[in-house]
Every structure is written in C-alpha cells, then in structure tokens.
Amino acid sequence: MDEKKNSIQRLKKGLKRFQTGASEAEQGYGRYLHLGFTFALAALLFCYAGYRLDKWLGTLPIFTLLGTFLGGIGGFFYIYRELTARDSRK
C-alpha cells in the first residue's frame, strides 16, 4: 500500500512540474544560451555585411574585419546590458 502511495505522490509531483513549466535551472540555461546565440549572430551578421561591402568595393579584408569587430563589440554590450538589467530587477 505504501508503494502505491509513493508512486501516486511521484506522479502528482511530476504532473505539477509539467504544469508549471521548466525548472529554475532549466530557465537559466535558456537565458545564457540566448545570450550566446545573440552574440554569435551579431558577429556573423556584421562579418557578412563587411564581406559583401568588401566584395562590392574590392577591398577584401578591411570591412570584413571591421564588421566582425563591430559585431562582437555590439554583441558584448548587448550581453552586458541584459545581465545588468536582469540583476538589478532581482
């Protein structure tokens, strides 16, 4: 009988977790994964824009490197702003 009660309690606990969504740790993973992808996407998009500009102007490495650098800086400042804003709300 105790075994049956334990299994019912585990099912209720699992159902409650399913209804409330992801755990706090899982939400944290998503937060940092989002920031990492945002940083990488910013650097890649600016790199691509610089590459296209270099192809158009015929100055191959200049704008590609500049775009990558600016995208990385922009991504870094976005991460910094997000982390400081979220920490100040707590």
N, C-alpha and C positions, 0 to 999 in steps of 0.2 A: 504494500500500500504506500509506503514511504517513497518507493521508487517511482510510483505513478505520480505522486505529488511533486516530486523533484522534476520529472520530465514536463509536467504541466507548467510549473514555475519557469523552467527554462524556455518553453515555448512562448509564454507570456512576455518574458523579458526580451526575447528575440523579436516578437511582434511589436513591442513598444519601441525598440530601437529602429525597426524598419519604418514605423510610422513617424518618428521624429527626424529621420534622415541620417546623414553621416555623423560620425562621432567628431568630437572636437579635434582629435589628432588628424583625422582624415580631412577636415576642413583646412587645417594648417598646411597640409601637403598641397592642396589645391591652390592655396594663396601663394605659396612660393613657386609652384610650378607655373602659375600665371605670370608672375614677375619675371621668371627666367625666359619664358617664351616671348614676352613683350620686349625684353632687352635684345634677344637674338633677332627677332623680327625687325626691330628698328635698325639695327646694324646692317642686316641683309638688304632691307629696302633702300637705305641710303647708299649702300655699296652698289646696288644695281643701278640706281639713278645716276650715280657718279660714273659708272661704267658706260651707260648709254650716252651721257654727256661727253665723255672722252671719245667714244666712237664717232660721235657727231662732229666734234671739234678736231679730232685727230691728235689728241694729247693724252695717250693711253693711261699712264699710271697716276697722273696728278689728281683728277677728280674722283677716281675710284678710291684712292687712299683717303682723300679729304672726306668723301661721303661716308666711308666706313668709320672714320674717326668721329665725325659729327653724329652719326647714328649711335655709336657707342656712348658718346657723352650724353646724348639725349635720352637713351635708354637708362643710363645710370641715374640721371637726375629724376626720371620718372620713378624708378625704384626707390630712390631716397625720399621723394615726396610722398609716395604711397606708404612707406614704412613709418615715416614720422607722423603722418596724418592718422594712421590707424593706431599707433601707440599713444598719441595724445588723446584719442577718443576713449581709451580704456580707463 
